[in-house]
Amino acid sequence: MEVLKRVLSAVVMIPISVLLIFWPGGLPFAIAIGIIAIWCAHEFYTGVRKLGANPVELLGLLAVAMFVVSARNYEIKTISAIFPAVLTLLFIISFCVELVRKNRAPLVNVGATVFGSIYVGWLIMHLVVLRSTHGLGDVHGKIIVGGYSNDATAWLVMMAFICTWASDTGAFFIGKFFGKKKIAPNLSPNKTLEGCIGGFAGAIISALIVGYIIRLPLHHALALGVLMGVLCQLGDLSESAIKREIGIKDFGKALPGHGGVLDRMDSMLFTGPAMYYYVALFLMNWKG
């Protein structure tokens, strides 16, 4: 039943994701990421309340939205003042709110508020920055695939999604049917060595396939595959560590077979920034 739910979820989510990523200009993708980020942050704040924390959720959600909105006007090789400004205001205002509360716990409450906005908003906004960047692929920022001209950054964002999906899928199916050796029973009881190998292989194979399609040099495609494969599983384990501390299995039930939206996006919170920084450091002069 769990396998069927995952397959049905994928049948619905993948076509929608492809449409949003490749929509010209990237605005629908940014809007979708903004909605997802706010949903994920809400799930996070709901979860940490089970620990007794009382985050300033509205302020945290506003900060998450600001990260995503400002990412639309962010240049990949410049430093924007908006990001440190949002973090500074978030910290100061949430601390001020804490001062007037009757049951004050600034370390727990302010910490949970700021952590939630960074964990979700700061990490996920890298996808929006990358999708909004111009100048990759050729002099017009385009590459030709199958006779169609598309933004190069759309393909790189798509590559991050595909590698993450392939890693998650490979880890799930290989782990479910062949997994024997547990590697992190205290964090993720179902995670096995065999599943990790399957996930790692899935990320590398998918990166090589997409890299070939978009004419990305082999060494870059391989490096991205390795990077995606490692960080995808680290992202999953990191979220599992948070859930174990809270004492919950999932952050929600919005997605059949996956749990909450944050449970589905946990790996992407790590692989998205990885793709962004790899592009910023090594692919700014790439001509597809």
Contacts in CASP RR format, 6 or more apart in sequence:
PFRMAT RR
TARGET T0000
AUTHOR 0000-0000-0000
METHOD contacts of the structure
MODEL  1
MEVLKRVLSAVVMIPISVLLIFWPGGLPFAIAIGIIAIWCAHEFYTGVRK
LGANPVELLGLLAVAMFVVSARNYEIKTISAIFPAVLTLLFIISFCVELV
RKNRAPLVNVGATVFGSIYVGWLIMHLVVLRSTHGLGDVHGKIIVGGYSN
DATAWLVMMAFICTWASDTGAFFIGKFFGKKKIAPNLSPNKTLEGCIGGF
AGAIISALIVGYIIRLPLHHALALGVLMGVLCQLGDLSESAIKREIGIKD
FGKALPGHGGVLDRMDSMLFTGPAMYYYVALFLMNWKG
2 257 0 8 1.000
3 173 0 8 1.000
3 176 0 8 1.000
5 256 0 8 1.000
5 257 0 8 1.000
5 258 0 8 1.000
6 172 0 8 1.000
6 256 0 8 1.000
6 257 0 8 1.000
6 258 0 8 1.000
8 256 0 8 1.000
9 255 0 8 1.000
9 256 0 8 1.000
9 257 0 8 1.000
9 258 0 8 1.000
10 165 0 8 1.000
10 169 0 8 1.000
13 255 0 8 1.000
14 165 0 8 1.000
17 161 0 8 1.000
18 158 0 8 1.000
20 28 0 8 1.000
20 29 0 8 1.000
20 32 0 8 1.000
21 29 0 8 1.000
21 131 0 8 1.000
21 154 0 8 1.000
21 157 0 8 1.000
21 158 0 8 1.000
21 161 0 8 1.000
22 150 0 8 1.000
22 151 0 8 1.000
22 154 0 8 1.000
22 158 0 8 1.000
23 29 0 8 1.000
24 151 0 8 1.000
25 132 0 8 1.000
25 151 0 8 1.000
26 131 0 8 1.000
26 132 0 8 1.000
26 151 0 8 1.000
26 154 0 8 1.000
27 72 0 8 1.000
29 127 0 8 1.000
29 128 0 8 1.000
29 131 0 8 1.000
29 157 0 8 1.000
30 68 0 8 1.000
30 71 0 8 1.000
30 72 0 8 1.000
30 128 0 8 1.000
30 131 0 8 1.000
30 132 0 8 1.000
33 68 0 8 1.000
33 124 0 8 1.000
33 125 0 8 1.000
33 127 0 8 1.000
33 128 0 8 1.000
34 64 0 8 1.000
34 65 0 8 1.000
34 68 0 8 1.000
34 124 0 8 1.000
34 128 0 8 1.000
36 124 0 8 1.000
36 261 0 8 1.000
36 265 0 8 1.000
37 64 0 8 1.000
37 65 0 8 1.000
37 67 0 8 1.000
37 68 0 8 1.000
37 120 0 8 1.000
37 121 0 8 1.000
37 124 0 8 1.000
37 125 0 8 1.000
38 61 0 8 1.000
38 64 0 8 1.000
38 65 0 8 1.000
39 254 0 8 1.000
39 261 0 8 1.000
39 262 0 8 1.000
40 120 0 8 1.000
40 124 0 8 1.000
40 251 0 8 1.000
40 261 0 8 1.000
40 262 0 8 1.000
40 265 0 8 1.000
41 57 0 8 1.000
41 60 0 8 1.000
41 61 0 8 1.000
41 64 0 8 1.000
41 116 0 8 1.000
41 117 0 8 1.000
41 120 0 8 1.000
41 121 0 8 1.000
42 57 0 8 1.000
42 61 0 8 1.000
43 251 0 8 1.000
43 252 0 8 1.000
43 260 0 8 1.000
43 261 0 8 1.000
43 262 0 8 1.000
44 116 0 8 1.000
44 119 0 8 1.000
44 120 0 8 1.000
44 251 0 8 1.000
44 262 0 8 1.000
45 55 0 8 1.000
45 57 0 8 1.000
45 60 0 8 1.000
45 61 0 8 1.000
45 112 0 8 1.000
45 113 0 8 1.000
45 116 0 8 1.000
46 251 0 8 1.000
47 246 0 8 1.000
47 248 0 8 1.000
47 251 0 8 1.000
48 55 0 8 1.000
48 112 0 8 1.000
48 246 0 8 1.000
49 55 0 8 1.000
50 246 0 8 1.000
50 247 0 8 1.000
50 248 0 8 1.000
51 108 0 8 1.000
51 245 0 8 1.000
51 246 0 8 1.000
52 108 0 8 1.000
53 105 0 8 1.000
53 108 0 8 1.000
53 109 0 8 1.000
53 112 0 8 1.000
54 101 0 8 1.000
54 103 0 8 1.000
54 105 0 8 1.000
54 108 0 8 1.000
54 109 0 8 1.000
54 112 0 8 1.000
55 94 0 8 1.000
55 109 0 8 1.000
55 111 0 8 1.000
55 112 0 8 1.000
55 113 0 8 1.000
55 116 0 8 1.000
56 93 0 8 1.000
56 94 0 8 1.000
56 97 0 8 1.000
56 98 0 8 1.000
56 109 0 8 1.000
56 110 0 8 1.000
56 113 0 8 1.000
57 113 0 8 1.000
59 90 0 8 1.000
59 93 0 8 1.000
59 94 0 8 1.000
59 97 0 8 1.000
59 113 0 8 1.000
60 90 0 8 1.000
60 94 0 8 1.000
60 113 0 8 1.000
60 116 0 8 1.000
60 117 0 8 1.000
63 86 0 8 1.000
63 87 0 8 1.000
63 89 0 8 1.000
63 90 0 8 1.000
63 117 0 8 1.000
63 121 0 8 1.000
64 116 0 8 1.000
64 117 0 8 1.000
64 120 0 8 1.000
64 121 0 8 1.000
66 82 0 8 1.000
66 86 0 8 1.000
67 83 0 8 1.000
67 86 0 8 1.000
67 117 0 8 1.000
67 121 0 8 1.000
67 122 0 8 1.000
67 124 0 8 1.000
67 125 0 8 1.000
68 121 0 8 1.000
68 124 0 8 1.000
68 125 0 8 1.000
68 128 0 8 1.000
70 80 0 8 1.000
70 82 0 8 1.000
70 83 0 8 1.000
70 86 0 8 1.000
70 125 0 8 1.000
71 125 0 8 1.000
71 126 0 8 1.000
71 128 0 8 1.000
71 129 0 8 1.000
71 132 0 8 1.000
72 128 0 8 1.000
72 132 0 8 1.000
73 80 0 8 1.000
73 132 0 8 1.000
74 80 0 8 1.000
74 82 0 8 1.000
74 83 0 8 1.000
74 129 0 8 1.000
74 132 0 8 1.000
75 133 0 8 1.000
76 129 0 8 1.000
76 130 0 8 1.000
76 133 0 8 1.000
76 276 0 8 1.000
76 279 0 8 1.000
76 280 0 8 1.000
76 284 0 8 1.000
77 280 0 8 1.000
77 284 0 8 1.000
83 122 0 8 1.000
87 114 0 8 1.000
87 117 0 8 1.000
87 118 0 8 1.000
87 122 0 8 1.000
90 113 0 8 1.000
90 114 0 8 1.000
90 117 0 8 1.000
91 110 0 8 1.000
91 114 0 8 1.000
94 109 0 8 1.000
94 110 0 8 1.000
94 113 0 8 1.000
94 114 0 8 1.000
95 106 0 8 1.000
95 110 0 8 1.000
98 104 0 8 1.000
98 105 0 8 1.000
98 106 0 8 1.000
98 109 0 8 1.000
98 110 0 8 1.000
99 106 0 8 1.000
101 109 0 8 1.000
119 269 0 8 1.000
120 262 0 8 1.000
120 269 0 8 1.000
123 269 0 8 1.000
123 270 0 8 1.000
123 272 0 8 1.000
123 273 0 8 1.000
124 265 0 8 1.000
124 268 0 8 1.000
124 269 0 8 1.000
124 272 0 8 1.000
126 272 0 8 1.000
126 273 0 8 1.000
126 275 0 8 1.000
126 276 0 8 1.000
126 277 0 8 1.000
127 157 0 8 1.000
127 160 0 8 1.000
127 268 0 8 1.000
127 272 0 8 1.000
127 275 0 8 1.000
127 276 0 8 1.000
129 276 0 8 1.000
130 153 0 8 1.000
130 156 0 8 1.000
130 157 0 8 1.000
130 160 0 8 1.000
130 272 0 8 1.000
130 275 0 8 1.000
130 276 0 8 1.000
130 279 0 8 1.000
131 151 0 8 1.000
131 153 0 8 1.000
131 154 0 8 1.000
131 157 0 8 1.000
132 153 0 8 1.000
133 153 0 8 1.000
133 279 0 8 1.000
134 141 0 8 1.000
134 151 0 8 1.000
134 153 0 8 1.000
135 141 0 8 1.000
135 152 0 8 1.000
136 152 0 8 1.000
136 153 0 8 1.000
136 156 0 8 1.000
136 279 0 8 1.000
136 283 0 8 1.000
136 284 0 8 1.000
136 286 0 8 1.000
136 288 0 8 1.000
137 143 0 8 1.000
137 152 0 8 1.000
137 286 0 8 1.000
137 287 0 8 1.000
137 288 0 8 1.000
138 152 0 8 1.000
138 287 0 8 1.000
138 288 0 8 1.000
141 151 0 8 1.000
141 152 0 8 1.000
141 153 0 8 1.000
142 149 0 8 1.000
142 150 0 8 1.000
142 151 0 8 1.000
142 152 0 8 1.000
143 149 0 8 1.000
143 150 0 8 1.000
143 152 0 8 1.000
143 155 0 8 1.000
143 214 0 8 1.000
143 215 0 8 1.000
143 288 0 8 1.000
145 155 0 8 1.000
145 213 0 8 1.000
145 214 0 8 1.000
152 214 0 8 1.000
152 286 0 8 1.000
152 288 0 8 1.000
153 279 0 8 1.000
155 210 0 8 1.000
155 213 0 8 1.000
155 214 0 8 1.000
156 275 0 8 1.000
156 279 0 8 1.000
156 283 0 8 1.000
157 275 0 8 1.000
158 210 0 8 1.000
159 207 0 8 1.000
159 210 0 8 1.000
159 211 0 8 1.000
159 214 0 8 1.000
159 224 0 8 1.000
159 275 0 8 1.000
160 228 0 8 1.000
160 268 0 8 1.000
160 271 0 8 1.000
160 272 0 8 1.000
160 274 0 8 1.000
160 275 0 8 1.000
161 268 0 8 1.000
162 206 0 8 1.000
162 210 0 8 1.000
163 202 0 8 1.000
163 203 0 8 1.000
163 206 0 8 1.000
163 207 0 8 1.000
163 210 0 8 1.000
163 224 0 8 1.000
163 225 0 8 1.000
163 228 0 8 1.000
163 229 0 8 1.000
163 232 0 8 1.000
163 271 0 8 1.000
164 203 0 8 1.000
164 228 0 8 1.000
164 232 0 8 1.000
164 267 0 8 1.000
164 268 0 8 1.000
164 271 0 8 1.000
164 272 0 8 1.000
165 206 0 8 1.000
166 199 0 8 1.000
166 202 0 8 1.000
166 203 0 8 1.000
166 205 0 8 1.000
166 206 0 8 1.000
167 199 0 8 1.000
167 200 0 8 1.000
167 202 0 8 1.000
167 203 0 8 1.000
167 206 0 8 1.000
167 228 0 8 1.000
167 229 0 8 1.000
167 232 0 8 1.000
167 233 0 8 1.000
167 267 0 8 1.000
168 199 0 8 1.000
168 232 0 8 1.000
168 236 0 8 1.000
168 267 0 8 1.000
169 199 0 8 1.000
169 202 0 8 1.000
170 195 0 8 1.000
170 198 0 8 1.000
170 199 0 8 1.000
170 201 0 8 1.000
170 202 0 8 1.000
171 191 0 8 1.000
171 195 0 8 1.000
171 196 0 8 1.000
171 198 0 8 1.000
171 199 0 8 1.000
171 233 0 8 1.000
171 236 0 8 1.000
172 195 0 8 1.000
174 194 0 8 1.000
174 195 0 8 1.000
174 197 0 8 1.000
174 198 0 8 1.000
174 199 0 8 1.000
175 190 0 8 1.000
175 192 0 8 1.000
175 194 0 8 1.000
175 195 0 8 1.000
175 198 0 8 1.000
178 194 0 8 1.000
178 195 0 8 1.000
179 192 0 8 1.000
179 193 0 8 1.000
179 194 0 8 1.000
179 195 0 8 1.000
180 192 0 8 1.000
180 193 0 8 1.000
180 194 0 8 1.000
181 192 0 8 1.000
181 193 0 8 1.000
181 194 0 8 1.000
182 189 0 8 1.000
182 191 0 8 1.000
182 192 0 8 1.000
182 193 0 8 1.000
183 191 0 8 1.000
183 192 0 8 1.000
183 193 0 8 1.000
183 196 0 8 1.000
184 191 0 8 1.000
184 237 0 8 1.000
184 240 0 8 1.000
186 244 0 8 1.000
187 237 0 8 1.000
187 240 0 8 1.000
187 241 0 8 1.000
187 244 0 8 1.000
188 236 0 8 1.000
188 237 0 8 1.000
188 240 0 8 1.000
191 236 0 8 1.000
191 237 0 8 1.000
191 240 0 8 1.000
196 233 0 8 1.000
199 229 0 8 1.000
199 232 0 8 1.000
199 233 0 8 1.000
200 229 0 8 1.000
200 230 0 8 1.000
200 233 0 8 1.000
202 229 0 8 1.000
203 225 0 8 1.000
203 226 0 8 1.000
203 228 0 8 1.000
203 229 0 8 1.000
203 232 0 8 1.000
204 222 0 8 1.000
204 225 0 8 1.000
204 226 0 8 1.000
204 229 0 8 1.000
206 225 0 8 1.000
207 221 0 8 1.000
207 222 0 8 1.000
207 224 0 8 1.000
207 225 0 8 1.000
207 228 0 8 1.000
208 218 0 8 1.000
208 221 0 8 1.000
208 222 0 8 1.000
208 225 0 8 1.000
210 216 0 8 1.000
210 221 0 8 1.000
211 220 0 8 1.000
211 221 0 8 1.000
212 221 0 8 1.000
214 288 0 8 1.000
215 288 0 8 1.000
216 224 0 8 1.000
216 286 0 8 1.000
216 288 0 8 1.000
217 286 0 8 1.000
220 282 0 8 1.000
220 283 0 8 1.000
220 286 0 8 1.000
223 278 0 8 1.000
224 275 0 8 1.000
224 278 0 8 1.000
227 271 0 8 1.000
227 274 0 8 1.000
227 278 0 8 1.000
228 271 0 8 1.000
228 274 0 8 1.000
228 275 0 8 1.000
229 271 0 8 1.000
231 267 0 8 1.000
231 270 0 8 1.000
231 271 0 8 1.000
231 274 0 8 1.000
232 267 0 8 1.000
232 270 0 8 1.000
232 271 0 8 1.000
233 267 0 8 1.000
234 270 0 8 1.000
235 266 0 8 1.000
235 267 0 8 1.000
235 269 0 8 1.000
235 270 0 8 1.000
236 266 0 8 1.000
236 267 0 8 1.000
238 266 0 8 1.000
238 270 0 8 1.000
239 262 0 8 1.000
239 263 0 8 1.000
239 266 0 8 1.000
239 269 0 8 1.000
243 249 0 8 1.000
243 250 0 8 1.000
243 251 0 8 1.000
250 258 0 8 1.000
250 259 0 8 1.000
250 260 0 8 1.000
250 263 0 8 1.000
251 259 0 8 1.000
251 260 0 8 1.000
251 261 0 8 1.000
251 262 0 8 1.000
251 263 0 8 1.000
252 259 0 8 1.000
252 260 0 8 1.000
252 261 0 8 1.000
252 262 0 8 1.000
252 263 0 8 1.000
253 259 0 8 1.000
253 260 0 8 1.000
254 260 0 8 1.000
254 261 0 8 1.000
255 261 0 8 1.000
255 263 0 8 1.000
255 264 0 8 1.000
258 264 0 8 1.000
END
